[in-house]
Amino acid sequence: MSWKEIYENRKCTADEAVRLIKSNDRVILGHCICEPTALVDAMVANYEQYKNVTVAHMVSLGKGEYAKAEYKENFRWEGFFCGAGTRNAVAEGHGDLIPVYFQDVPRWIRNGILNYDVCMVTVSPPNKAGYCSLGVESGYTYQAVKSATIVLAQVNNYMPETFGDTFFHVSEIDKFVEMDMPLVESQPSVIGDVEKAIGKHCASLIEDGATLQLGIGAIPDAVLAELKHKKHLGIHSEMIADGVVDLVEAGVIDCSEKTLHNGKMIVTFLMGTKKLYDFADNNPMLQLRPVDYVNDPVVIAQNNKMVSINSALQVDFMGQVVACSIGKKQFSGVGGQVDFVRGTAMSQDGKGISIIAMPSVTVKKDGTIISKITPYIDHGAAVTTNRYDVDYIITEYGIARMRGKNLKERARALINIAHPDLRGKLKEEFEDRFNVAY
């Protein structure tokens, strides 16, 4: 049977496809932009036919209706990263977070620590050889497709075809639902004065020829905006967003001095706008690889001048970084922060730099400012990057290096980059904690 015959025989509607899901099944969704909106909507619309179906994913930009309390008898969210659609499920007790480094997810799936009956993904239409591409994602989704008992795919003409580990033959997918929908877009953040200042501080540490890992949001965008005069930068990153495209087009990012995958940008997923997705389509400079490769610290360390830039919600006097919880409330997940902090520390040329960049304060709705640099982390909060791994902490007020400093030196360095209006109180806390004058 030709691939075209296989494809035609397996085409169906979204409602028909989700009938393959049974009560008590474990369903994993394609990561981030690879989430198949039409299939998820059909699954939720048919909620009455399910009992106790587990739904898993990492980052999701979808509606997350399966995580609502009204469906708790039908669906239970059990994922690896909390977002807007799933935080309440965890807080209310009808959802759960599995603590796991992003790089471990595909390995745990492959080794049977995590088992899924059904995988639902978005793919590009089959090419002339009969292969569909995951396009914007390899991450854990590539392994999930390989390991799940049943694979349901939404075929979307808007999905780019990308190089790397993203391709599956039509024979590897059980049902195809043709539904063209513009991909979910994450718009660039507004860059304010605080982010601009942080961007300048970060850029001052980045040498020509460095290889970068960046996240998404105002701070990574501000960093990229400050790199326009750098030369021969490279990318080895969990993800990229629109700002990287601008620097490629300007000739700043050319990957020509990378010591691993020279000339190629290596990422595990994309999250941005149509501009990014169009850039990725059939672009041989860009390769998507599974996260157990991209985020492996041993792999990361093979990039000379490796620089990782991540964010935090809170840092205490010892340098402990809280990035995924606010007190007892689960806010997000660990992602790849620790993987890249450790990988850059192992960089073979000794020039690896890991940066935790954040505004100095959180501003509450009533205008009250709360320092993100604090003597102690909040009760119930979880440490993301521990004090033994942390390197640079940056706020709009400057740079504090933790590596090689004792606890008192760390605390003093952090107070010096805290908000000026709050430094007096922090100095008092310093003297109370360490029993010495500031």
Summary of the structure (lengths in Angstrom):
residues: 438
radius of gyration: 22.4
end to end distance: 77.6
largest distance: 80.3
contacts: 1612
relative contact order: 0.11
helix: 31%
strand: 24%
